Amino acid sequence: MRTTNSLAPDTIAASFHALSDPLRVQVLELLRSQELCVCDLCECLGTASSKLSFHLKILKEAGLVRARQEGRWIYYSLNLPQFVVLEQYLAEYRRFSPILPTRRCPDSPL
């Protein structure tokens, strides 16, 4: 029995796209333990704020991070519910997709 995934393919694709860049993964690793402002992230990663802003925008659009403004500073944290959604999406493959042996195409030579 297969389950029907209620997530739009664009949502899943945006999340995996956001996870496909090493710098964005580093940002997520830093945010695992605490909320951080852009200046702290720049310092930890040794990158310019303009470069980091581009990556944070992608993470935010994918729903992987949240931003809140306090005065003139913007603080970022993980959006854990979105990670749960991705985890459940991947778990469906494990649960509902049998691992089958490779089939030989009838037209392929031996």
Secondary structure, 3 states (H helix, E strand, C coil): CCCCCCCCHHHHHHHHHHCCCHHHHHHHHHHCCCCEEHHHHHHHHCCCHHHHHHHHHHHHHCCCEEEEEECCEEEEEECHHHHHHHHHHHHHHHHHCCCCCCCCCCCCCC
